[in-house]
Amino acid sequence: MKQQLSALLFAAIFISITAMATPAMATGDESVIIDVRTLDEWNAGHLATAQHLQLDLVAESIEALVVNKDQQVYLYCRSGNRSGQAKIIMDSLGYTNVINAGGLGNASELLGIEIVQ
């Protein structure tokens, strides 16, 4: 039951993010920051301005979140492993400006963005 609720909540959040995509996301005027961790990890703390798209959904959903394939995208996870995998996926889809920002703490330091819950 808890997993079903989590899945429904994630779907609602993803639909909201997709529906509310800002012009900057569509035109590439600013960077997009994506957390590729699980929903439970996201809920425990994430970068204040990040979007959530867990790794197993990147291949099928990234084009709805980041339309411009030349836009700068920062990816992070817990250690840098999953964000590295997400970068490989995005590179294979033709994205040209994807940066693996490593783990949550590394990304916070690199980008100067606070971690919120």
C-alpha positions in Angstrom: 0.0 0.0 0.0 2.8 2.4 0.9 4.6 1.7 -2.3 1.4 2.3 -4.3 0.9 5.6 -2.5 4.5 6.6 -3.2 4.1 5.7 -6.9 0.9 7.7 -7.1 2.5 10.7 -5.4 5.5 10.5 -7.7 3.3 10.4 -10.7 1.3 13.4 -9.5 4.6 15.3 -8.8 6.0 14.4 -12.2 2.9 15.5 -14.0 2.9 18.8 -12.1 6.5 19.4 -13.0 6.0 18.6 -16.6 2.8 20.7 -16.8 4.5 23.7 -15.1 7.7 23.7 -17.2 9.0 27.2 -17.2 10.0 29.0 -20.4 13.6 28.7 -19.2 13.3 24.9 -19.2 11.9 25.0 -22.7 14.4 27.5 -24.1 17.6 26.6 -22.2 18.0 30.1 -20.7 19.1 28.6 -17.3 20.4 25.4 -15.9 18.1 22.6 -14.8 19.1 20.6 -11.7 17.8 17.0 -11.5 17.9 14.6 -8.5 17.9 11.1 -9.8 17.5 9.4 -6.4 14.5 7.5 -5.2 11.4 9.3 -3.9 12.2 8.3 -0.3 15.7 9.8 -0.7 14.3 13.0 -2.3 11.8 13.3 0.6 14.7 13.0 3.1 16.4 16.1 1.6 17.2 17.6 -1.8 18.5 20.8 -3.4 16.0 23.6 -3.1 15.7 24.3 -6.8 16.0 20.7 -8.1 13.5 18.7 -10.0 13.0 15.0 -9.2 13.3 12.3 -11.8 14.5 9.0 -10.5 17.1 7.1 -12.6 14.8 4.4 -13.8 12.5 7.0 -15.5 15.2 9.2 -17.1 15.2 7.4 -20.5 11.5 7.6 -21.0 10.7 11.0 -19.3 13.7 13.4 -19.6 12.6 14.9 -22.9 9.4 16.1 -21.3 11.4 17.8 -18.5 14.3 19.2 -20.5 13.2 20.0 -24.1 16.3 21.8 -25.3 19.0 19.2 -25.7 21.7 22.0 -25.5 20.5 23.3 -22.1 22.9 22.9 -19.2 21.7 20.1 -16.9 23.2 19.2 -13.5 22.5 15.7 -12.2 23.0 14.4 -8.7 22.2 11.4 -6.6 23.7 10.0 -3.3 27.2 9.3 -4.4 27.5 10.2 -8.1 27.0 6.7 -9.5 23.3 7.0 -10.5 23.8 10.5 -11.8 26.7 9.2 -13.9 24.3 6.5 -15.3 21.7 9.2 -16.0 24.4 11.3 -17.8 25.2 8.3 -20.1 21.5 7.9 -20.9 21.1 11.6 -21.6 24.3 11.7 -23.7 22.9 8.8 -25.8 19.7 10.7 -26.3 21.6 13.7 -27.8 21.9 16.0 -24.8 25.1 18.0 -25.1 25.6 19.9 -21.8 25.0 17.4 -19.0 27.1 17.5 -15.9 27.4 14.9 -13.2 27.4 17.0 -10.0 28.1 13.9 -7.8 26.3 13.3 -4.5 23.8 15.6 -2.8 26.5 17.3 -0.7 28.8 17.8 -3.6 26.1 19.2 -5.7 25.0 21.6 -2.9 28.6 22.9 -2.6 29.2 23.0 -6.4 26.0 24.9 -7.2 25.7 26.9 -3.9 22.2 25.7 -3.3 20.9 24.7 0.1 19.5 21.3 0.9 15.8 21.4 2.0 13.3 18.7 3.1 
